[in-house]
Amino acid sequence: MSEDKEFDKALERMKSSFAGKDGIIHLFEQGYSFGEIQSSMDFPFSMEKIGRTVWEYLISNETILLRDPLSGQGKENATYVKTVGAYGKQSFVKVVGDETDEKTIRFRKMILNVSHDIFDVLAGTEIGKVEKFIKENSSGGPDYVSVDFGRLKTRSGNEWITMLSSLSGEERDYVENLPWQNSLGSVYHKIDDRLIKVLYSLERSGFLPGVYYFAVNE
């Protein structure tokens, strides 16, 4: 095979990779599960690749923080705008607001009765307590909860499997396919619609995270 053909193949793979990342993010934002994203893509992306792409996106838009919200991370006034470039190529661009538009956000840390270092086991808690708890304490967000899925997955295989078995459908698809193990310490996930569904399932099974960070907007 000629060098030109090798170059053309490498260029095509690179184009597919870039286009695939935008497509993965677009479908994720439309509410597709990881499995649905994989089956919808024209180019065959592995579940690992999809999970890593979504993980990087969630970090970039601060849905996931790798540091305690009290450290100051998560305060940037930024939005993500979908743009369409040449040939209809879609991408998401981070737009940081003017300094005059920034909001100062303080976080109030709340700890439920944590019975061990990973999850708070709330025996007999009623379904819906999570939503009620969040509504009573949130001032409009962004609110976060500390999850130690990476440490759980890496150091406690059996407990990771037990926790996953308490999830089903899109909730399991979401938790199982993100590369939490890339961060062995705590990860702070914004309490959004996806995570609310995960928390419902964890509440029913007893694997409910116990450390929350509620924003106090000023």
C-alpha positions in Angstrom: 0.0 0.0 0.0 1.4 3.4 -1.0 2.3 6.1 1.6 -0.5 8.3 0.1 -3.1 5.7 0.8 -1.8 5.2 4.3 -2.0 8.9 4.9 -5.6 9.0 3.5 -6.6 6.2 5.8 -5.1 7.9 8.9 -6.7 11.2 7.9 -10.1 9.5 7.6 -9.7 7.9 11.0 -8.8 11.3 12.5 -11.9 12.9 10.9 -14.2 10.1 12.1 -12.7 10.5 15.6 -13.4 14.2 15.8 -16.8 13.9 14.3 -17.6 11.0 16.6 -16.8 13.0 19.7 -19.2 15.7 18.7 -21.8 13.2 17.8 -21.4 11.4 21.1 -21.9 14.6 23.0 -24.8 15.7 20.9 -26.7 12.4 21.5 -25.8 12.4 25.2 -27.3 15.9 25.5 -30.4 14.7 23.8 -30.8 12.1 26.6 -29.6 9.0 24.8 -28.1 6.2 27.0 -24.6 5.0 26.3 -26.0 1.9 24.6 -28.3 4.0 22.4 -25.4 6.3 21.5 -23.2 3.3 20.4 -26.0 1.8 18.2 -26.7 5.2 16.6 -23.2 6.1 15.5 -22.1 5.5 11.9 -18.5 4.8 13.0 -18.0 1.9 15.4 -17.0 3.4 18.7 -16.3 1.2 21.7 -18.3 1.7 24.9 -15.0 2.6 26.6 -14.4 5.4 24.0 -18.0 6.7 24.5 -17.7 6.7 28.3 -14.3 8.5 28.2 -15.7 11.2 25.8 -18.7 11.8 28.0 -16.6 11.8 31.1 -14.3 14.5 29.6 -17.4 16.5 28.6 -18.9 16.3 32.1 -15.7 17.5 33.6 -15.4 20.4 31.1 -18.9 21.7 31.8 -18.5 21.1 35.6 -21.2 18.5 35.9 -18.4 16.5 37.5 -15.8 18.2 39.8 -12.6 16.4 40.7 -12.1 18.7 43.7 -14.3 19.6 46.7 -16.8 22.4 45.7 -15.6 24.2 48.8 -12.2 24.5 47.1 -13.6 27.0 44.7 -14.0 24.7 41.7 -17.4 25.1 40.0 -17.7 28.9 40.3 -17.0 29.9 36.8 -19.8 31.6 35.0 -19.8 29.6 31.7 -22.2 28.1 29.3 -21.8 25.7 26.4 -23.1 26.7 23.0 -23.6 24.3 20.1 -22.1 25.7 16.9 -22.3 24.5 13.3 -19.2 24.9 11.2 -18.3 24.1 7.6 -20.0 21.1 6.0 -22.5 21.0 8.9 -20.0 19.9 11.5 -21.4 20.4 15.0 -19.4 21.2 18.1 -19.8 22.6 21.6 -17.9 25.7 22.5 -17.3 26.9 26.1 -18.3 30.6 26.5 -17.2 32.3 29.7 -19.4 35.2 30.8 -18.0 38.7 31.5 -16.6 39.2 35.0 -19.4 41.6 35.7 -21.9 38.8 35.1 -20.3 36.3 37.4 -22.2 35.1 40.4 -20.5 34.3 43.6 -21.5 30.9 44.8 -20.8 29.6 48.3 -21.5 25.9 49.1 -23.0 24.6 52.3 -21.7 21.1 53.1 -24.2 18.7 54.7 -23.4 15.2 55.9 -26.0 12.6 56.5 -25.4 9.9 59.1 -22.5 8.2 57.3 -21.9 4.7 58.6 -18.7 4.0 56.6 -16.3 5.8 54.3 -18.1 5.2 51.0 -21.8 5.2 51.4 -24.4 6.2 53.9 -26.6 3.1 54.6 -30.1 4.4 55.5 -32.1 1.3 56.6 -35.8 1.6 55.9 -35.7 5.0 54.3 -38.8 5.8 52.3 -38.7 6.3 48.5 -38.7 10.0 47.6 -36.7 11.1 50.7 -33.8 12.2 48.4 -36.0 14.5 46.3 -37.6 16.0 49.4 -34.2 16.5 51.1 -32.8 18.2 48.0 -35.8 20.5 47.6 -35.7 21.6 51.2 -32.0 22.4 51.1 -31.3 23.7 47.6 -31.4 27.4 46.8 -31.4 26.8 43.0 -28.1 25.2 42.5 -25.7 24.1 41.2 -25.8 21.4 44.0 -23.4 18.5 44.2 -23.1 15.2 45.9 -19.8 13.3 46.7 -19.7 9.8 45.1 -16.8 7.4 45.5 -17.6 5.1 42.6 -13.9 5.1 41.4 -12.6 3.9 44.8 -15.4 1.4 45.1 -14.8 0.0 41.6 -11.1 -0.2 42.0 -10.7 -1.4 45.6 -13.9 -3.3 46.4 -15.0 -5.3 43.4 -17.7 -7.3 45.2 -19.3 -4.1 46.6 -19.1 -2.4 43.2 -21.0 -5.4 41.7 -23.5 -5.3 44.5 -24.1 -1.6 44.1 -24.5 -2.0 40.3 -27.1 -4.7 40.8 -29.3 -2.2 42.6 -29.4 -0.1 39.4 -31.2 -0.9 36.2 -31.9 0.5 32.8 -30.5 3.9 32.0 -29.2 4.4 35.6 -27.0 1.4 35.5 -25.9 2.2 31.9 -24.8 5.7 33.1 -22.9 4.6 36.3 -21.4 1.5 34.8 -19.9 3.1 31.7 -18.2 6.2 33.0 -14.5 5.8 33.9 -14.8 6.6 37.6 -11.6 4.6 38.2 -9.7 7.4 36.6 -10.1 9.3 39.9 -9.6 7.1 43.0 -10.6 9.9 45.3 -14.1 11.4 45.7 -15.9 12.7 42.6 -18.4 15.5 43.0 -21.4 15.1 40.7 -23.9 17.8 40.0 -27.4 16.8 41.2 -29.1 16.8 37.8 -32.0 14.8 36.4 -29.7 11.9 35.5 -28.2 11.7 39.0 -31.6 12.1 40.7 -32.7 8.8 39.1 -29.5 7.1 40.2 -30.0 8.5 43.8 -33.6 7.1 43.8 -32.2 3.6 43.1 -29.4 3.9 45.6 -31.8 5.1 48.2 -34.0 2.0 47.8 -31.0 -0.3 48.0 -29.3 1.4 50.9 -26.2 2.6 48.9 -27.0 6.3 49.3 -24.2 8.9 49.3 -24.1 10.9 52.4 -22.1 14.1 51.6 -23.9 16.9 49.8 -22.9 20.4 48.8 -25.8 22.9 48.4 -25.1 26.2 46.6 -25.9 29.4 48.4 -26.3 32.0 45.7 -25.4 35.6 46.5 
